[in-house]
Amino acid sequence: METYSTRDFYLIAYLHYLGNRIADARLVSQNSTEFTFKLDEELKERVSNFYSKNALVDPMDYGSSFRSIKNIIHSLKMKNVISTTFEGTLNNEFNNEKRRHLQRG
């Protein structure tokens, strides 16, 4: 399956608004999230319309898609924080046990 990936938040919200399903979303950095969509002719046309300023939207529905995308990004960031914190806890417990073992002897 061919895919199309973008970090353009407004394009992502537009594609979501039009009903394109998000195939994947991942944090690239703390300030950037990449979304992936299945690539087909319809998606190509929609991306072209967006960048050529030929896209028309209902403001309320587009705003709703905008908020949905923000929620996905926030969830990814929270998941990343929890994962990082958990890994740090595991490493600290491992290191503490190792120190105790060395101190005993």
C-alpha positions, 0 to 999 in steps of 0.5 A: 500500500502506498502512503502519503505522510505529512507534518502540515497540521492544517492539511491533516485537519483538512484531510480528516475533515474530508473523511480520509482515514489516518493510517498512522500518527507518530511523534517525530519530535516534541514539536512535530507529529507526522500523520500518514494516509493511504495514497490514492488519486482522491487524496492526491487531488485533495492535497492539490486543492488544499495547496492551490487554495481551491479547498472549501470547508464548513468552518464549524466542521473543519474546526471540529477536525482541527480539535480532533487532530490536536487531541491525537497529538496530545495523546501521543505526547502523553503516551511518550511522557508515560513511556519515558517515565516508566523506562526511567523508573525501570532503569533506576530500580535496576541501578539501585538493585545493582548498587545494593548487590555491589555494596553487599559484596 
